[in-house]
Amino acid sequence: MEPTRYEITYIIRPDIDEAAKTALVERFDKIVTDNGATIVDSKDWSTRRFAYEIGNYNEGTYHIVNITANDDVALNEFDRLAKFSDDILRHMIVKREA
């Protein structure tokens, strides 16, 4: 069975320093790989202004991770831990078409 492709997009709060942002991205990339998924690429998209305020912020840095996975263990763990992180304002996981 061929692995399924997913895209994870999350918004990092804008007032985080560069070293902390790098550590956050590395931590969440490691969560994905430790739970059986393979990262195709992980990159910042851009810092964008929001249409509405999210957690007292008017902008945030979008980060996109493309992965392949045979099951949803890595996705569930990412989702669970992203909800607890104060540095991630929002996140979304989308199944990509082949």
Protein Blocks (a to p, Z undefined) as FASTA:
>chain_A
ZZddddddddddfkbcfklmmmmmmmmmmmmmmnopacfbdcdfbdcddfbdeehiabdc
ddddddddfbfklmmmmmmmmmmpmklmbdcdddddZZ
